[in-house]
């Protein structure tokens, strides 16, 4: 490991020891933070996996019923019925902190525009009723899934950045400081021995 290019003085030694102490303390804090972030990440990842499986299963059922409805209903009537909204949905996007990482927090507010479904029951089949209602019920869970998966990605990126910082301290900065401190100590000891030898020579000649 290459040492730092510094003058081998006691002042520099004191400064480097202080830097080493700070680096070791910072490394421990970052390592602890990294371990906790990995734990939180694992929890959020499991939640994202659970939500993904539920949404895909329920969405598959919705699409299945929708295709059945389309197969027994004229295309124009089906598209018109499904294009009529019964409610307006507004997403409120906020920020929450997870281990210092700002992640999204989305809440939905729904305002009903009509009671029941937006078409006459005589016009559309029961499968359409099911798919429309189920799709409406599924929307909050889909938004929660998007929020959770975004949190997973952001935590993964921060964990990777934090890992690089930990490695830089552990494998570059701390060894470099230790090597430089050792060099200065050796140099100071060598200078001290040389001074003692000179004094002894001077004393012997006196």
C-alpha positions as semicolon CSV with decimal commas, in nm:
position;residue;x (nm);y (nm);z (nm)
1;X;0,000;0,000;0,000
2;X;0,147;0,338;-0,104
3;X;0,193;0,577;0,185
4;X;0,101;0,945;0,185
5;X;0,362;1,196;0,077
6;X;0,414;1,390;0,401
7;X;0,704;1,524;0,606
8;X;0,803;1,281;0,882
9;X;0,747;1,519;1,173
10;X;0,578;1,477;1,511
11;X;0,313;1,732;1,409
12;X;0,227;1,529;1,099
13;X;0,221;1,213;1,310
14;X;-0,030;1,370;1,548
15;X;-0,250;1,485;1,258
16;X;-0,241;1,144;1,091
17;X;-0,329;0,964;1,414
18;X;-0,632;1,192;1,450
19;X;-0,732;1,122;1,087
20;X;-0,688;0,748;1,143
21;X;-0,906;0,757;1,453
22;X;-1,177;0,946;1,261
23;X;-1,152;0,706;0,965
24;X;-1,183;0,398;1,189
25;X;-1,483;0,546;1,368
26;X;-1,643;0,647;1,037
27;X;-1,582;0,300;0,894
28;X;-1,761;0,139;1,190
29;X;-2,057;0,377;1,162
30;X;-2,087;0,320;0,786
31;X;-2,057;-0,057;0,831
32;X;-2,331;-0,057;1,096
33;X;-2,548;0,159;0,873
34;X;-2,485;-0,071;0,577
35;X;-2,584;-0,379;0,780
36;X;-2,906;-0,214;0,898
37;X;-2,988;-0,095;0,545
38;X;-2,943;-0,449;0,412
39;X;-3,182;-0,573;0,682
40;X;-3,442;-0,307;0,592
41;X;-3,386;-0,376;0,222
42;X;-3,458;-0,747;0,276
43;X;-3,786;-0,666;0,452
44;X;-3,898;-0,425;0,177
45;X;-3,789;-0,671;-0,093
46;X;-4,002;-0,948;0,058
47;X;-4,298;-0,710;0,074
48;X;-4,246;-0,611;-0,291
49;X;-4,234;-0,979;-0,392
50;X;-4,557;-1,051;-0,203
51;X;-4,735;-0,752;-0,358
52;X;-4,608;-0,841;-0,707
53;X;-4,743;-1,195;-0,681
54;X;-5,081;-1,074;-0,551
55;X;-5,117;-0,804;-0,816
56;X;-5,019;-1,036;-1,103
57;X;-5,264;-1,301;-0,982
58;X;-5,554;-1,057;-0,939
59;X;-5,473;-0,870;-1,261
60;X;-5,471;-1,199;-1,451
61;X;-5,820;-1,274;-1,320
62;X;-5,941;-0,925;-1,417
63;X;-5,805;-0,963;-1,772
64;X;-5,955;-1,309;-1,802
65;X;-6,303;-1,180;-1,713
66;X;-6,252;-0,878;-1,936
67;X;-6,168;-1,095;-2,237
68;X;-6,474;-1,308;-2,170
69;X;-6,689;-0,994;-2,157
70;X;-6,538;-0,867;-2,483
71;X;-6,604;-1,199;-2,654
72;X;-6,980;-1,187;-2,586
73;X;-7,030;-0,811;-2,617
74;X;-7,003;-0,595;-2,929
75;X;-6,667;-0,420;-2,930
76;X;-6,815;-0,070;-2,950
77;X;-7,045;-0,123;-2,651
78;X;-6,768;-0,279;-2,442
79;X;-6,516;-0,004;-2,516
80;X;-6,777;0,265;-2,445
81;X;-6,873;0,105;-2,114
82;X;-6,515;0,064;-1,998
83;X;-6,427;0,420;-2,101
84;X;-6,685;0,573;-1,864
85;X;-6,519;0,663;-1,530
86;X;-6,719;0,627;-1,207
87;X;-6,463;0,804;-0,989
88;X;-6,167;1,040;-1,004
89;X;-5,847;0,934;-0,833
90;X;-5,580;1,174;-0,714
91;X;-5,232;1,063;-0,607
92;X;-5,060;1,262;-0,336
93;X;-4,682;1,209;-0,357
94;X;-4,472;1,272;-0,048
95;X;-4,124;1,181;0,073
96;X;-4,037;0,958;0,368
97;X;-3,695;0,868;0,503
98;X;-3,565;0,512;0,534
99;X;-3,218;0,509;0,694
100;X;-3,152;0,854;0,552
101;X;-3,272;0,761;0,203
102;X;-3,563;0,968;0,074
103;X;-3,818;0,731;-0,078
104;X;-4,166;0,800;-0,218
105;X;-4,484;0,774;-0,018
106;X;-4,801;0,780;-0,229
107;X;-5,154;0,812;-0,093
108;X;-5,466;0,794;-0,309
109;X;-5,784;0,993;-0,263
110;X;-6,091;0,878;-0,456
111;X;-6,396;1,085;-0,538
112;X;-6,704;0,898;-0,663
113;X;-6,874;1,050;-0,966
114;X;-7,165;0,808;-0,984
115;X;-7,330;0,536;-0,782
116;X;-7,273;0,184;-0,910
117;X;-7,128;0,099;-1,250
118;X;-7,131;0,347;-1,542
119;X;-7,357;0,141;-1,771
120;X;-7,686;-0,042;-1,772
121;X;-7,670;-0,403;-1,650
122;X;-7,872;-0,512;-1,952
123;X;-7,601;-0,387;-2,189
124;X;-7,293;-0,563;-2,047
125;X;-7,233;-0,911;-1,905
126;X;-7,157;-1,003;-1,544
127;X;-6,795;-1,071;-1,635
128;X;-6,760;-0,704;-1,726
129;X;-6,909;-0,602;-1,392
130;X;-6,652;-0,817;-1,214
131;X;-6,353;-0,690;-1,415
132;X;-6,452;-0,323;-1,376
133;X;-6,504;-0,352;-1,001
134;X;-6,194;-0,565;-0,950
135;X;-5,977;-0,327;-1,153
136;X;-6,100;-0,039;-0,939
137;X;-6,023;-0,230;-0,619
138;X;-5,682;-0,331;-0,752
139;X;-5,559;0,023;-0,824
140;X;-5,444;0,108;-0,468
141;X;-5,248;-0,216;-0,448
142;X;-5,082;-0,145;-0,785
143;X;-4,979;0,200;-0,662
144;X;-4,844;0,045;-0,341
145;X;-4,647;-0,204;-0,550
146;X;-4,497;0,076;-0,761
147;X;-4,403;0,266;-0,445
148;X;-4,247;-0,042;-0,283
149;X;-4,048;-0,143;-0,591
150;X;-3,917;0,214;-0,629
151;X;-3,809;0,202;-0,263
152;X;-3,629;-0,128;-0,330
153;X;-3,436;0,024;-0,621
154;X;-3,341;0,338;-0,425
155;X;-3,228;0,138;-0,122
156;X;-3,024;-0,095;-0,345
157;X;-2,847;0,204;-0,503
158;X;-2,773;0,359;-0,162
159;X;-2,646;0,026;-0,026
160;X;-2,409;0,001;-0,323
161;X;-2,283;0,357;-0,269
162;X;-2,238;0,294;0,102
163;X;-2,052;-0,030;0,028
164;X;-1,808;0,160;-0,194
165;X;-1,744;0,410;0,088
166;X;-1,686;0,130;0,339
167;X;-1,445;-0,047;0,101
168;X;-1,260;0,277;0,027
169;X;-1,203;0,331;0,398
170;X;-1,124;-0,031;0,478
171;X;-0,894;-0,114;0,186
172;X;-0,747;0,223;0,085
173;X;-0,763;0,507;0,334
174;X;-0,709;0,324;0,666
175;X;-0,419;0,105;0,539
176;X;-0,264;0,412;0,376
177;X;-0,281;0,608;0,699
178;X;-0,144;0,314;0,901
179;X;0,144;0,272;0,656
180;X;0,226;0,644;0,669
181;X;0,213;0,651;1,050
182;X;0,448;0,353;1,063
183;X;0,685;0,526;0,820
184;X;0,691;0,847;1,027
185;X;0,746;0,653;1,352
186;X;1,032;0,460;1,196
187;X;1,181;0,782;1,057
188;X;1,152;0,960;1,393
189;X;1,309;0,663;1,573
190;X;1,591;0,660;1,318
191;X;1,649;1,033;1,364
192;X;1,644;0,992;1,741
193;X;1,901;0,711;1,727
194;X;2,121;0,921;1,497
195;X;2,099;1,212;1,741
196;X;2,197;0,986;2,032
197;X;2,496;0,853;1,836
198;X;2,609;1,210;1,756
199;X;2,576;1,315;2,119
200;X;2,775;1,011;2,233
201;X;3,052;1,093;1,983
202;X;3,060;1,455;2,093
203;X;3,069;1,349;2,458
204;X;3,351;1,101;2,398
205;X;3,565;1,372;2,235
206;X;3,506;1,619;2,510
